[in-house]
Amino acid sequence: MIETACLIAMVATSFAIILNLYRMALGPDVTDRILALDTMVINAIALIVLLGIVYGTAMYFEAAMLIAMVGFVTTVAFCKYLLRGNVIE
């Protein structure tokens, strides 16, 4: 039963990633594209966690945690670059 629920969740999350790619390609503004990228990172983390649930291993959860940290840092760096023009002062 859990495999079926995870499969449905994976399909829904994959559809959300496709919609995020659409927003990244046709976003009206740079801030919309950054927001779509951040949301896509969150959806990718969800996919990795779902794979960890299906396969029953903790390695996927560690990978999801690393991707979450990198995603947060890149979002902050993009926003800081947009506001100030440079990342490192």
C-alpha positions in Angstrom: 0.0 0.0 0.0 2.8 2.4 0.8 4.4 1.7 -2.5 1.2 2.8 -4.3 1.0 6.0 -2.2 4.7 6.8 -2.9 4.2 6.2 -6.6 1.2 8.6 -6.7 3.2 11.2 -4.8 6.2 10.8 -7.2 3.9 11.4 -10.2 2.5 14.5 -8.6 5.9 15.8 -7.6 7.2 15.1 -11.1 4.3 17.1 -12.5 5.1 19.9 -10.1 8.8 19.9 -11.4 7.5 20.2 -15.0 5.4 23.2 -14.0 8.4 24.7 -12.3 10.5 24.3 -15.5 7.8 26.1 -17.4 7.9 29.0 -14.9 11.7 29.1 -15.1 11.6 29.3 -18.9 8.8 31.8 -19.3 8.9 33.7 -16.0 8.0 37.3 -16.5 10.8 38.5 -14.0 14.1 37.2 -12.7 12.6 36.9 -9.2 9.9 34.6 -10.5 12.6 32.4 -12.0 14.6 32.3 -8.7 11.4 31.4 -6.9 10.7 28.6 -9.4 14.3 27.3 -9.0 13.9 27.2 -5.2 10.5 25.4 -5.5 12.1 22.9 -7.9 14.8 22.2 -5.4 12.1 21.5 -2.7 10.3 19.2 -5.2 13.6 17.4 -5.9 14.1 16.9 -2.2 10.6 15.4 -2.0 11.4 13.0 -4.8 14.6 11.9 -3.0 12.7 11.4 0.3 10.1 9.4 -1.5 12.7 7.1 -3.0 14.2 6.7 0.5 10.8 5.6 1.7 10.3 3.1 -1.1 13.8 1.6 -0.9 13.9 1.7 2.9 17.4 3.1 3.2 18.7 6.2 5.1 21.2 7.1 2.4 18.5 9.0 0.5 17.6 11.1 3.5 21.2 12.2 3.9 21.4 13.1 0.3 18.1 15.1 0.6 19.6 17.0 3.6 22.7 17.9 1.6 20.6 19.1 -1.4 18.5 21.2 1.0 21.5 22.9 2.4 22.9 23.6 -1.1 19.6 24.8 -2.3 19.2 27.3 0.6 22.7 28.7 0.0 22.1 29.1 -3.7 18.8 30.9 -3.2 20.3 33.3 -0.8 23.3 33.9 -3.1 20.9 34.6 -6.1 18.8 37.0 -4.1 21.9 38.8 -2.7 23.3 39.1 -6.2 20.0 40.7 -7.4 19.9 43.1 -4.6 23.5 44.2 -4.4 25.2 43.1 -7.7 27.7 41.0 -5.9 27.7 38.0 -3.6 30.8 38.5 -1.6 31.5 41.9 -0.1 
